[in-house]
Amino acid sequence: MSVKENLLKIKNEIKEACIACGRNPEEVKLVAVSKFHPATSVEQAIEAGHFLFGENRVQEAKEKFSVISEKYPACDLHIIGSLQRNKVKDAVKICSCIQSVDRIELLEEIEKQCSKIDKKIDVLFEVHTGEESKSGFEDFISLYQALEKCAAGEFPHINPKGFMTMAPFTEDKQLIAKSFSTLRTYAEELKKEFTEFDLSELSMGMSGDFKIAIREGSTMVRVGTSIFGERQY
Ligand SMILES: *Cc1c(COP(=O)(O)O)cnc(C)c1O
């Protein structure tokens, strides 16, 4: 099937998953994850009316999206992969949101680079909620401390928008659901503590588990394979 057909299918499945659990389909955004797929695939998605994309690696994203963003100014890119400090400079130039903020050091670097180009950027805090994923804040305390620094005004160019996680790679749906509900529980607590921010985004769910994620409150699903096909590594 074409990218266009896949997009239609996924959007329909998102809608049905929302309706099945009594949620408004407009609460769930779709991030089309185009990593390892060429710019032509991204253009096919754009031609089909989809504008929000996710990429893991800054270098790849920069090469792919510099041309695309010129051609389609409405195109919006999120960085979703773990980020080395020395990649932040390029990352903040090409994206509107970094979903994979997993340590305070990264907030400091994002602030530094954004202040240089006078840009305000959205961030999500990545949380380690399952056994197999490697990155992310490990617990509530460390998340709290990161948000405390934001609330103290240390990062005026950073706009905290919510949280992101990856479920463990398993067939066990209960384990997956547990990982997502952990993120939601943290988010609910932190929203109460930090009312100065709109921490409403919960980025969770990929091709294999986005329906579970929607049931658990996801507001943003990150789907690659089901839109663009298998990745050629
Ligand atoms: C690759 C990736 C996705 C998309 O995964 P699919 O299984 O291809 O849908 C989502 N989130 C992150 C962080 C990824 O690295």
The ligand as a MOL file (V3000), in Angstrom:
LIG
                    3D

  0  0  0     0  0            999 V3000
M  V30 BEGIN CTAB
M  V30 COUNTS 15 15 0 0 0
M  V30 BEGIN ATOM
M  V30 1 C 11.3470 4.2400 15.6070 0
M  V30 2 C 10.5800 4.8650 16.6940 0
M  V30 3 C 9.1760 4.9120 16.6530 0
M  V30 4 C 8.3460 4.2780 15.5500 0
M  V30 5 O 8.3760 2.8950 15.6620 0
M  V30 6 P 7.5030 1.9360 14.7010 0
M  V30 7 O 7.4840 0.6600 15.4140 0
M  V30 8 O 8.2220 1.8820 13.3910 0
M  V30 9 O 6.1590 2.5450 14.5650 0
M  V30 10 C 8.5260 5.5700 17.6860 0
M  V30 11 N 9.2070 6.1500 18.7030 0
M  V30 12 C 10.5500 6.1240 18.7720 0
M  V30 13 C 11.2280 6.7820 19.9180 0
M  V30 14 C 11.2740 5.4730 17.7790 0
M  V30 15 O 12.6020 5.4220 17.8760 0
M  V30 END ATOM
M  V30 BEGIN BOND
M  V30 1 1 1 2
M  V30 2 1 2 3
M  V30 3 2 2 14
M  V30 4 1 3 4
M  V30 5 2 3 10
M  V30 6 1 4 5
M  V30 7 1 5 6
M  V30 8 2 6 7
M  V30 9 1 6 8
M  V30 10 1 6 9
M  V30 11 1 10 11
M  V30 12 2 11 12
M  V30 13 1 12 13
M  V30 14 1 12 14
M  V30 15 1 14 15
M  V30 END BOND
M  V30 END CTAB
M  END
